Amino acid sequence: MPGINQLRPGQTYVTSKTNQDTTRSGSVSRESSETSTTKGDSVSLSSEGRAIGQMQNQLASEPQFDSAKVARIKQAIADGSYSIDADKLASNIMKFEDELKDMQ
């Protein structure tokens, strides 16, 4: 049986219980007002849930980091031209700490 994260709209799935000899099937529905035509369980997502799923898919398809920027920084470190602005670094660390405090 697929986990909840593997279910896709329109996908048919089958579940079974080991302590009872019953098998159910259903389908995943995209519209919250849509009625499942198959007997059994069904799942429907709200518009907010669909929007979150779309954002998750979009983020998953984007690169995790800028490889060109990483290469430039590596080269600057290697040739000794990379400089660190200590004031800017300290300011960003303090800003990050403040954001962490707000989360608690």
N, C-alpha and C positions, 0 to 999 in steps of 0.2 A: 504494500500500500504506500502511495507517495506521501511524503510529509506535507505539512501545510504550505511550506515554502515552494514546493514543486508543483502545486496545483495551478493550472492555467485555465482561463475562460473557455468554456465549451468542451473541456476535457472530461471524458467519462472515467469514473473510478469505481472500484469494487472494494468493499470492506467485508471482513468476516470476523466473527467472534469465535474464540477457541473454546469457550465454555458452553456455547450453544451452537447448534448446527444451522445457523442462519447466515445468509449472504445478502447484502444490500448493495444496490448500485445507484448511482445518481450522476449529476453533472454539475459543473461549476457554472454559475450564471453571472454575467456582467451587470445586468440591470437589477436594481433592488426590487422593482415592481414586477419583474418577469417571473412567471410561474414555471417550475420545472415540469417537463412533460413526461419524465420518467418517474417511476415510483421509488421512493427512498429519500435519502438525505440530499439536501442541496445547500450550496453556499452562495451568498450574494454579497457584493461589495458596494458600499456607499460611494458617492462621487468623490468624497475625501480619500477613501481607501484606494480608489483607482488612481487618483492624482498622486498619492504617495508611491504607488507601484510604478507609475510612469517616471517619477523623479528618481526612484531607485534604479530603474533600468538605464536612465540617462547617465547617472553618476557612474554606474558600472561600466558603461561603454567609453567613458572618458579616461585618458591616461592619468595615472596616479601622481606623476610628477613631470616636470619639464626637463626632459633629458638633455636638451641643448643648453639650458641654464646650468645644469649639473656639470656638463662638460666644460663650460666656460669657467666655472668656479674651480674645478679641478686643475685646469690649466693655469689659472691665476695663482693658486696655491703652489703648484709645481715650479713656476718661474719666479715666485716671490713677490708678485705684484698685488696680491690680495691683501687688502687692509681692512681692519675692523674698527668701526666707529664705536668706541666704548660707551659714550653717552647714549647713543641710539640703542645699543644692546641693553644697557641698564634700564632705560625707559621702557623698552618692550618687555623685559622680564617683570618689571613692576606692574605693567598693564596686565600681563598674563596672570600674575598673582591676584590682582584685584578681581579679575573675571572669575577666578577659581573661588574666591571668597563669596562672590555673589551667587554662586551655584549651590552653596551649602545652606 
